[in-house]
Amino acid sequence: MANTNTPNAERTAAKAGAGVFSPLNHTTFRGMWFSNTITNAGGLIQSVAAAWVMASISTADHVALVQTATFLPMALFALPAGAIADIYDRRKVQIVFFTLSLVAAAIMTAASWFNLLTPWVLLGLCFLVGTGGALAAPARGASVAEQVPSALIPQAVALNNISYNLARSVGPAVGGMLVAAFGATIAFAVNTLSFLPMLESLRRWEREKEISRLPPEGLLRSVNSGVRYVINMQPVRLAVSRAFVLCLLGAALPSLMPLIAKDLLNGTASTFGLLLGFFGVGAVAGIFVLQPMRDRFGNEKTLQICTLAVAGCLVVLGYSRTQWIDFAALLVAGLAWMMITTTISVMVQLFVPRWVMGRAIATSTAAITLGVAIGSWVWGLVARDYGVVVAFQIAATTLIFSMALGRFLPVADRDNSTELDEESLDDPEVKLGISGRSGPITIELQYRIPADKARDFYYIMREQQKARSRNGAYEWSLSRNIADPEQWIERFTCPTWHDYLRLRTRRTLEDSDLHRRAAQLQIGMEPIKVLRWLDRPAGSVRQSDDVPDRGDETLQIQN
């Protein structure tokens, strides 16, 4: 087995000396972070302009739909985008999709210049700009692990979230002033230009290419692998579910913020920008509070405290008619909202290995953005029919009740990232002429376990089932010989030979530890026996003497 003592010691030492801003010491991450902040600021300038234009030409439900149009692409395309991030070069993926956003932003600028913006045209262009960002986001998030040491991943994830919120503390205020002074067209043009620094940073990134001995998975199979991993990794599954609920209920705040400025405060676009700015400042301040709170209270308690804070701020915003009270409430709300989303994002990245990182991030992002997209639409309808104040009161009440979900959808704690076991396994013995597409392949492991260790072995196998399933196995089963109770057989199936070889390379250190614990229960010196079966062998048998025999050809084994 791989020696894990040294990496663990290195992670512990690195973590002990890691500060909040330590990832910025790494040149590539620093350049990408600053560029991403500029791009985020441009996007928020566009959001302010789009929301204010919509507020002037349509009703409350359409104003809230600006948020839906912005976040819906992330919900729709997150899973295929995550698969693309894991299959292809993450640098090139980002270049392609950020270019798409730049082109869409340029079209929005032109449409505004020629007075072609109607409610549905504006929503469509917001959707198109958001689509580029949605398709690039998983590759951007998964790149963090390539740009900083594993011990700094929590700080790097937090800084990436802060990038957005730092931009939100400045971008909306700038956007409001641009709209008030020069009109929405200039704001849209600024957003178009904001993609250029990101594209330049990506051009300069000398990414180390990952060399795989296996061909990449197809897109649909890759999406399926990612979903299976999340479903079979309970902590990630629960966190993703919790993220969806909290963002669905909390979406009332960001989606209806234009109406706080316009209807409750009788303000202008600059007022709206300032409201978003204070929300962003609060989120930036959250980076100094997040880690101490997680260390002291754990992830679940931190989420509950922040949920209660957001609910209280919604009540204050509903009753206040004073700017400075709203500014103070939004500082607290921004801090709490940032801590909710970052806590879940950090937890997801620590619980998954690198091979599925893009798809796991995409699943988490899809849950967050789908919650915001649906919630924005729902709260827009409530505000249209009953008013902003009632919408905030209902949202606050539901958020308070959602704290009970801590019993059913708890968010787990973890300090270190999940590492793959880099030890190479022995090549499987193959004497049959098969290809990578041959299959299904059934794997059978035969154990001999003493009767007094049967219960211990059974519980190890229950954990083994989860590990096999999330790494790509199907139809897992465990059998015990009636005539020989010491004999146990574990079986599972992979669709093809290449899928089986991929499963062998996806072992984490925790997965290998499970196998080692099972092997320690094995009776005697005889190792666990492994048999591999081709379930549909017709293709390996000649139909007649005239058919060439390919069975004597050398098979290239790829571990």
Secondary structure, 3 states (H helix, E strand, C coil): CCCCHHHHHHHHHHHHCCCCCHHHHCHHHHHHHHHHHHHHHHHHHHHHHHHHHHHHHCCHHHHHHHHHHHHHHHHHHHHHHHHHHHHCCHHHHHHHHHHHHHHHHHHHHHHHHCCCCCHHHHHHHHHHHHHHHHHHHHHHHHCHHHHCCHHHHHHHHHHHHHHHHHHHHHHHHHHHHHHHHHCHHHHHHHHHHHHHHHHHHHHHCCCCCCCCCCCCCCHHHHHHHHHHHHHHCHHHHHHHHHHHHHHHHHCHHHHHHHHHHHHHCCCCHHHHHHHHHHHHHHHHHCHHHHHHHHHHHHHHHHHHHHHHHHHHHHHHHHHCCCHHHHHHHHHHHHHHHHHHHHHHHHHHHHHCCHHHHHHHHHHHHHHHHHHHHHHHHHHHHHHHHHCHHHHHHHHHHHHHHHHHHHHCCCCCCCCCCCCECCCCCCCCCCCCCCCCCCCCEEEEEEEECCHHHHHHHHHHHHHHHHHHHHHCCEEEEEEECCCCCCEEEEEEEECCHHHHHHHHHCCEHHHHHHHHHHHHCCCCCCCCEEEEEECCHHHHCCCCCCCCCCCCCCCCCCC
